[in-house]
Every structure is written in structure tokens, then in C-alpha cells.
Amino acid sequence: MVILLTTLNPLLIEGPMDQLTRHAYIDIGNGVSTRIVDLYIIAPDEGNIKTKYDIPDDVAGRGYVVMIEPASGGKDMLKISGDRMEIRMSLSGIGATLGVGGSTSSSGLNEIRYDSAGFP
């Protein structure tokens, strides 16, 4: 009985929760990346754009952080990380051509800003 109880938690609860979290992080990363690409497509030669978007407040009851970080070869990567897991993915093909940076948490509304003059 003791052996059964110690193996049930990882098999029946933690394993499926990790798989759900991984898929949710990938979906969130794809959504954020798509929003950035959409903004890049309509970006003016001169001027700025600011837009707000919402992502899920938590995944499986836990918060997470979304970061854009430079990677080798000049291709920016999107990193979604929480307590138990971290996912890295390409920034939908624009990471190599456009300087993108920033981070956000999962709570509240998030903002993407574009300024043709750049940011300090």
C-alpha cells in the first residue's frame, strides 16, 4: 500500500499536469509571438503603436513569466517559465530581423509597444 501511494502521485497527478503545462506554455508562446508579428506587419515607418492583450492568469493553478531573450545567431527566442517547467521557442521568424525585447507576467493585461525611433 505504501509503495502504491508513493507512485500514484507522480503517475496520475504530476505527469498529466506537466503535460498540460507544457502544451499550455506552447499555446501561450504561439499567441504572444503571433501578436508581435501582427504588430510588426502594420508598423509604420515613422510613429508608434501600443496595444494591450490578455494571456491566461495561470496554468494549472500556477503563475508564469514570458520573456524575450536574445539567442545565438541574432535570433530572439521566447521563453515561458514557471515553477516546474521552462519552454523556449522561436519568435515566429522576426527575431532575426527585428530587435525585440521585454518580459511580462501572467497577471493582468499585457502591452506590446512599437516605436520607429527605437527604445533606450
GIWO-V148107 format. One record per backbone hydrogen bond with DSSP energy under -1.0 kcal/mol. NH is the residue of the N-H (numbers start at 1). CO is the residue of the C=O. Records with the same first field share a line. If there is no record, write none. Layout:
NH=CO + CO
This chain:
5=1
6=2
7=3
8=4
11=7
12=8
13=9
14=9
15=10
17=13
18=14
19=15
20=16
21=17
22=18
23=19
24=20
25=21
26=22
27=23
28=24
29=25
30=26
31=27
32=28
33=29
34=30
35=31
36=32
37=33
38=34
39=35
40=36
41=37
42=38
49=114
51=112
53=110
59=62
62=59
65=81
66=104
67=79
68=102
69=77
74=71
77=69
78=89
79=67
80=87
81=65
82=85
87=80
89=78
91=76
92=90
94=91
98=94
104=66
106=64
110=53
112=51
114=49
116=47
118=115
